[in-house]
Amino acid sequence: MPRKGENIYKRKDGRWEGRYIKGHDPSGRARYGYVYGKSYREVKEKRGQLGNQQTVMEKQSQIPVQIDQLLMEWLVLHKDKNKPSTYVKYYNLIHRHIIPELGSLPVTRLTTGILQQFTREKLEQGRLDHRGGLSEKTVRDILCIVRAAVSFACKEYPSMAPTLQVIYPREPVREIRVLSREEQKTLESFLLANPDLSKLGIYFCLYTGLRLGEICALRWEDILFSDGVVQVRRTIQRIQDIDGKEKGKTKVIISQPKSRSSFREIPLPEFLIQRVTPFRPSIGTGYFLTAQEDQFMEPRTYQNRFRSYLQQCGIKGANFHALRHTFATRCVEADFEMKSLSEILGHANVNITLSRYVHSSRSLKRANMNKLIRYN
């Protein structure tokens, strides 16, 4: 009689026989091996040793040998962990830049020197491509993926993971485009001269700092008129349809905001509530920019409309995000408390707000410099 669940039997010739799984065929069916001994204990020990060796061999056979295999395994694990837009970004960076250059390289041969050479070539490609190549920010994102994949390999396959020092390129300091007070007055006069929901949305962003996707996803029920606040709960994005489920190459998704800190409530100034109230739909629901329950305005469409408004106002060199920068700068000039401003903008911490906006206004710098007292 075999011992229950152990597949070890005493044969008629007096020997003991044990069965173990030594592998699987392509269909997944188990393939068995057999060991023999003079006693039950001897067979059990032999079978245990062979089974452990086979388990190690099977696990080693599943180790991603090349970088492209490692990246694909890492990407699959992150598909459900990240927002669809983040996953699409990872997917494109991996397939367009990392795999073509490093994909066939064995994981164990990836070194800091190879990664630095890869970085230099990508940065040089960006400088030579006058149509708009890879920026320092994009190269940093690529290196972050490589580092995360190697970190994953270190945990899952310690014997084959390389030791790397990832050196990130320094991003150049870019000037933030902020509407001057004169430009802001011109734009506001244009928006209020013949207001509609589309123009109202631009005006709303000027005094709340909402992002493009956030204003397009805003619904009238998100504005709590009794409390005088607006709740930011969702965003709209157009992303690449890498699964091919839609008719076109891209698709529009409505998802949670950019980050946890982007879930926020913004108190509304009284004058803004007065501007918004006359446009409030009778049912009090629907998208803010359309007043329709199921019809929203796509970010790309609204961005183009904003450009048209700027052209009519004679304002150049500004994109939609300049509205957010302008709001933040005006708040700093009005001596806002930084913690409150950081939460209104949906920043992860106050340092982001300080680094981006506190020193962005020349007039604010001049006002502070004029506070100096001359000592004779």
C-alpha positions, 0 to 999 in steps of 0.5 A: 500500500502506498502512503497517502499522497506520496506515490511510494509503493513496495513492489512484489520483488521487495524493493520500494518504488517512488514516482516524481514529476520530472517535467512537462510536455509542450501541452502542459502534461506532467512527465514522470520519473521513477526511483528505487531503493531497499526501504521507504526512507531511501526512496523518499530521500532519492525522490526528494533530491531529484525533485528539488534538482528538477524544480531548480532546472525548471526555474532556471529555464524560465529565467529571461536570458536577454534584456528584451525578455526581462523587459517583457516580463516586467511590463506584464507585471506592471500592466495592472499596477499602473494607469493605462496612460502610464502603461502605454508610455512604458510600452512605447519607450521599451519597444521604440528605444530600449529593445531595438538598442539593447534587447538582444544583449544578455542580461548578465552582460549589461554594464554601467558603461554600456548603459552610459554609451546608450544614454549618450547616443540617445541624447545625441540623437535628440540633438541631431533630430531637428524634428524633435528627438529625445529630450533629457526628460525622455532619456531619464524615463527610459533609464528609470525603466531599465533600472526598475527592470534590473531591480525586479531581476535582482529580486526574482533571479539573484544569480543573473542580475547585473550590478548597475550604476544608473547615471541620469542626464541633467535636465536643462532649466526651462523658462515657465511661460506665464501670461503677463498681467496685460496678456491676462487682462486681454484674454479675460476681456475677450472671454467675458465679452461674449461668454459661452461654456468653452470660454467659461472653462478657460476663465475657470482654469485661470482662477483654479489652476485646473489641468487640461484633462481635469477641466474636460472631465469636470462635471457640474455636480463636481461644483458644490455651490453651497460649499463654494468648492470644486472637487477634482475627481477625474481626468480625460486623456487620449492615449495610443490604443496598443490593444487595437480594440478601437477603430482608430490608433488612439482612444479617449479614456476617463480615469482618476487624476494624475496622482493621489494628491491630484484628488482635491477640493479647491475653494472658489472665490466669490466672483468666480461663483457668480460668473459660473452660476448663470451657466449652470444647467437646470438639472445640475448635472453633465459635463462642465464644457458641454452641459451634456450628460454623455458628451464631453469635450476632448482635450485635443479639441479644447486645446485647439480652441484655446489656440484660436482664442490666443490668436484672436487676442494676439498672444503668442508662445503659450499653451494650455498649461500656461493657464495653470502656471499663470494662476500659480504665479498670481497666487505667489504674487498675492502672497498665498500660504505655500502649503495651501497653494500646493494642495490647490495645485495638487502637488505631491509636496510643497517643494514642487510648488516652491521650485516651480513658482516662487522665483518665476516672477520678475516683478515679485523679485523686484518688489522683494529687492525694493524692500532692502533698506539703505544704511548710511 
